[in-house]
């Protein structure tokens, strides 16, 4: 697990509960897009749930779905538990320790109707990202959706000065990480058997990529 110095690291607010400013900023735009795609019922796996702010808010908003938070960081797992205890949506399951970059995790996490991932690909290597996307495709049920949010390079280039600074900061801490090419991510998803469903331009130069695992014949 990398320990990166990020411009938007989370801060404690009470007890184990932590808050990340970026999670507050992007929650409403993400929820508005999810409203267009999520089924009325089913199971949702959130990878790299972080502080837990997103999943408790989304579970309250989409009450017909059962939400499963996961994370690799024990401090994040504690924060998720604290958010659930404070906010109390009963459709959030206890968080699981899961390394989304570890090969084979889909062997024990299968048949999810939806998998969501927010702001992780630029914080891991290309090899780790490819493993993650491959496992996501394996973990989805037939017809299941993968909703991927974050910043990307477009045609190999960064599109704003802020993106250039952030990407340079990440690569200075670890040359293996940084923004991934959107076109490369699309190719990996296609090679994993996921079909494009929608692409949404989001605030602050982010994208939401929605793909779908085909139904079984």
C-alpha positions in Angstrom: 0.0 0.0 0.0 1.5 3.4 -1.0 1.5 6.3 1.3 1.2 9.3 -1.0 1.3 13.0 -0.1 -1.8 14.2 -1.8 -3.2 17.8 -2.0 -6.6 16.6 -0.7 -5.7 14.1 2.0 -8.6 13.3 4.4 -8.7 14.8 7.9 -10.3 13.5 11.1 -13.6 15.1 12.2 -14.6 13.0 15.2 -13.3 9.7 16.5 -12.3 7.4 13.6 -14.5 9.3 11.1 -12.6 11.3 8.4 -13.6 13.7 5.7 -12.0 14.3 2.3 -12.9 17.6 0.6 -12.8 16.1 -2.9 -15.4 13.5 -1.8 -17.7 16.3 -0.8 -17.1 18.2 -4.0 -17.7 15.3 -6.4 -20.5 13.4 -4.6 -23.4 15.2 -6.2 -22.1 15.1 -9.8 -21.3 11.4 -9.4 -24.7 10.6 -7.9 -26.5 12.5 -10.7 -24.8 10.3 -13.3 -25.4 7.1 -11.3 -29.1 8.0 -11.2 -29.1 7.5 -15.0 -27.6 4.0 -14.9 -28.1 2.2 -11.6 -30.7 -0.5 -11.4 -33.6 -0.2 -8.9 -32.4 -3.2 -6.9 -29.3 -5.4 -6.6 -25.8 -5.5 -5.1 -23.2 -2.8 -5.5 -19.5 -3.3 -4.7 -17.5 -0.1 -4.1 -13.7 -0.5 -4.5 -11.3 1.7 -2.6 -14.1 3.3 -0.5 -11.8 5.7 1.2 -13.3 7.6 4.1 -16.8 6.2 3.6 -18.4 9.5 2.8 -19.6 8.4 -0.7 -21.0 5.1 0.2 -23.2 6.2 3.1 -24.6 9.1 1.0 -25.2 6.9 -2.1 -26.8 4.1 0.0 -29.2 6.7 1.4 -30.0 8.0 -2.1 -30.4 4.6 -3.7 -32.2 2.6 -1.0 -33.2 -0.3 -3.1 -29.6 -1.4 -3.6 -27.3 -3.2 -1.1 -23.9 -1.5 -0.9 -20.6 -3.2 0.0 -17.7 -0.9 0.9 -14.1 -2.2 0.6 -10.6 -0.8 1.2 -7.0 -1.9 1.8 -6.3 0.7 4.5 -7.3 -0.3 8.0 -7.8 3.4 8.9 -10.2 3.8 6.0 -12.1 0.7 7.2 -12.5 2.3 10.6 -13.7 5.5 9.1 -16.3 3.7 7.0 -17.6 1.9 10.1 -17.8 5.2 11.9 -19.7 6.9 9.0 -22.2 4.0 8.9 -22.6 4.1 12.7 -23.2 7.9 12.5 -25.4 8.1 9.4 -27.0 4.7 9.7 -28.2 3.5 6.3 -29.2 -0.1 6.8 -28.4 -1.1 3.2 -24.6 -0.7 3.8 -22.8 -4.0 4.6 -19.8 -4.0 7.0 -16.6 -3.0 5.1 -14.3 -5.6 3.7 -10.5 -5.5 3.5 -9.8 -5.9 -0.2 -6.8 -5.0 -2.3 -8.4 -4.2 -5.7 -5.0 -4.5 -7.4 -4.3 -8.1 -6.1 -4.8 -10.8 -8.8 -7.6 -13.2 -8.1 -9.9 -11.2 -5.8 -12.8 -11.9 -8.1 -12.6 -15.6 -7.1 -14.2 -14.7 -3.8 -16.2 -11.6 -5.0 -18.5 -12.6 -7.8 -21.8 -11.8 -9.4 -22.0 -8.1 -8.5 -24.7 -6.1 -10.3 -22.7 -2.9 -10.2 -19.1 -2.1 -9.3 -18.0 1.5 -8.6 -14.5 2.9 -8.4 -13.7 6.6 -7.8 -10.3 8.3 -8.1 -7.9 5.4 -7.9 -6.4 4.6 -11.3 -4.0 7.6 -11.2 -2.7 6.5 -7.8 -1.6 3.0 -9.0 0.7 1.7 -11.7 -0.4 0.6 -15.2 0.2 -3.0 -14.2 -1.9 -2.7 -11.1 -4.6 -0.9 -13.1 -4.8 -3.6 -15.7 -5.1 -6.2 -13.0 -7.9 -4.3 -11.3 -9.9 -3.8 -14.5 -9.5 -7.5 -15.3 -10.7 -8.6 -11.9 -13.7 -6.2 -12.1 -14.8 -7.8 -15.4 -14.6 -11.2 -13.7 -16.5 -10.1 -10.6 -19.5 -8.6 -12.5 -22.6 -10.6 -13.1 -23.9 -11.0 -16.6 -25.4 -7.6 -17.6 -23.5 -5.9 -14.7 -22.3 -2.3 -14.8 -18.9 -0.9 -14.0 -18.8 2.8 -13.2 -15.3 4.3 -13.2 -14.7 7.9 -12.2 -11.5 9.9 -12.3 -9.0 12.1 -14.2 -7.4 10.8 -17.4 -5.0 11.8 -20.2 -6.8 12.4 -23.5 -4.9 11.4 -26.6 -1.8 11.1 -24.5 -2.0 14.7 -23.2 -3.1 16.4 -20.0 -5.8 19.0 -20.6 -5.2 21.5 -17.8 -2.4 23.1 -15.9 -3.8 21.7 -12.7 -3.8 18.2 -14.1 -0.2 18.7 -15.3 0.9 19.8 -11.8 -0.9 16.9 -10.0 0.4 14.3 -12.4 3.9 15.6 -12.0 3.6 15.5 -8.2 2.4 11.9 -8.3 5.2 10.8 -10.6 7.8 12.6 -8.5 6.6 10.4 -5.5 6.5 7.2 -7.6 7.4 7.1 -11.3 5.2 4.1 -11.8 1.9 6.0 -11.1 0.1 9.0 -12.6 -2.7 9.7 -15.0 -3.7 6.9 -17.3 -4.6 7.4 -21.0 -8.3 7.3 -21.4 -7.9 5.4 -24.7 -5.7 2.8 -23.0 -8.3 2.3 -20.3 -11.0 1.9 -22.9 -8.9 -0.7 -24.7 -8.2 -2.7 -21.5 -11.9 -2.7 -20.6 -12.8 -3.9 -24.1 -10.2 -6.7 -23.9 -11.8 -7.7 -20.6 -15.1 -8.1 -22.4 -16.8 -5.0 -21.1 -18.9 -3.0 -23.6 -19.1 0.8 -23.5 -22.5 2.1 -22.3 -21.8 5.8 -21.6 -19.1 8.4 -21.2 -19.9 11.5 -19.1 -17.7 14.6 -18.9 -17.6 15.6 -15.2 -16.5 18.7 -13.3 -12.8 19.5 -12.8 -11.7 17.7 -16.0 -12.8 14.2 -14.7 -14.7 11.5 -16.6 -17.2 8.9 -15.7 -16.9 5.8 -17.8 -19.8 3.3 -17.7 -19.3 -0.1 -19.2 -21.4 -3.3 -19.1 -20.7 -7.0 -19.1 -22.8 -8.6 -21.8 -25.6 -11.0 -20.8 -24.8 -14.6 -21.2 -26.2 -16.2 -24.3 
